[in-house]
Each structure stands twice: as structure tokens, then as C-alpha cells.
């Protein structure tokens, strides 16, 4: 689920989902708004649907690699990620 493989579609991996989340974080957002924006992106781009659990796992992955942070009940790109994107 982390990287694509024989039985895992590339768009359903944590790396791919995390990249889309980083793209959506142009400004800080709540988890609910970010999830709704991600669902719209899935529909617009006709991507394979992922569950909220997988979405949260991608958020945890991004937090673990210091790409996002949570402040004032909103998720935002970390300062480290802003410099490298």
C-alpha cells in the first residue's frame, strides 16, 4: 500500500495520495475540508476511490516524514515541506 505493486494500483498508494494532499494544501485546512476536496479531486480526475481510512493513513505518513503539521485544528504544509516543494 505504500508503493505500487502487482496488486496495488499506483493511485491507491500512500505516496500518491500524500502527493495529492500536499497539492491540495495551498492553504491550511481542516481534515473535513481536506477530505471533501480530495473526494472532489477523485471524482474530477476519475481516480480509483479510496476510503477515509486510507486517506488518514496518508496523513499519518505525511506527518511522520514531517511534510505536514497541525496547528489550530488545521492541517498545513510544514515549513520544511514548503522549502522543498
C-alpha positions in Angstrom: 0.0 0.0 0.0 3.0 2.3 0.4 4.3 1.8 -3.1 2.6 0.4 -6.2 2.9 -3.3 -6.9 1.4 -6.2 -8.8 -1.9 -5.9 -6.8 -1.8 -2.2 -5.8 -2.9 0.5 -8.3 -0.4 3.4 -8.3 -3.2 5.9 -7.5 -4.1 3.9 -4.3 -0.6 4.1 -2.7 0.2 6.3 0.3 2.9 8.1 -1.7 0.4 9.1 -4.5 -2.4 10.0 -2.1 0.1 12.0 0.0 1.3 13.9 -3.1 -2.3 14.9 -3.9 -2.9 16.0 -0.3 0.3 18.2 -0.4 -1.1 19.7 -3.6 -4.4 20.5 -2.0 -2.8 22.2 0.9 -2.2 25.5 -0.8 -3.7 27.0 2.4 -4.3 25.4 5.8 -7.5 23.3 6.0 -9.4 21.2 8.5 -9.4 17.4 8.0 -13.1 17.6 6.8 -12.4 20.2 4.2 -9.3 18.4 3.0 -11.2 15.1 2.7 -14.0 16.8 0.8 -11.5 18.4 -1.6 -9.8 15.1 -2.0 -13.0 13.3 -2.8 -13.8 16.0 -5.4 -10.4 15.5 -7.0 -11.0 11.8 -7.2 -14.3 12.4 -9.0 -13.0 15.1 -11.3 -9.9 13.1 -12.3 -11.8 9.8 -12.3 -9.3 8.3 -9.9 -9.8 5.0 -8.0 -11.8 5.7 -4.9 -10.0 5.4 -1.6 -11.7 5.1 1.8 -11.3 7.7 4.6 -9.1 5.2 6.5 -6.6 5.1 3.7 -6.8 8.9 3.5 -6.0 9.2 7.2 -3.1 6.7 6.7 -1.7 9.0 4.1 -2.0 12.0 6.5 -0.1 9.9 9.1 2.6 9.1 6.6 2.9 12.8 5.7 3.1 13.7 9.4 5.7 11.0 10.0 8.0 12.4 7.3 7.5 16.0 8.5 5.7 17.1 5.4 2.6 18.4 7.3 1.8 19.7 10.7 -1.3 20.5 12.7 -1.9 23.9 14.2 -5.1 25.5 15.5 -7.2 22.5 14.3 -6.0 22.9 10.7 -3.5 20.9 8.7 -0.8 22.8 6.8 2.4 22.1 5.0 5.3 22.1 7.3 8.0 24.8 6.9 10.4 22.0 5.8 8.0 20.9 3.1 7.3 24.4 1.8 11.0 24.9 1.1 11.3 21.7 -0.9 8.1 21.9 -2.9 
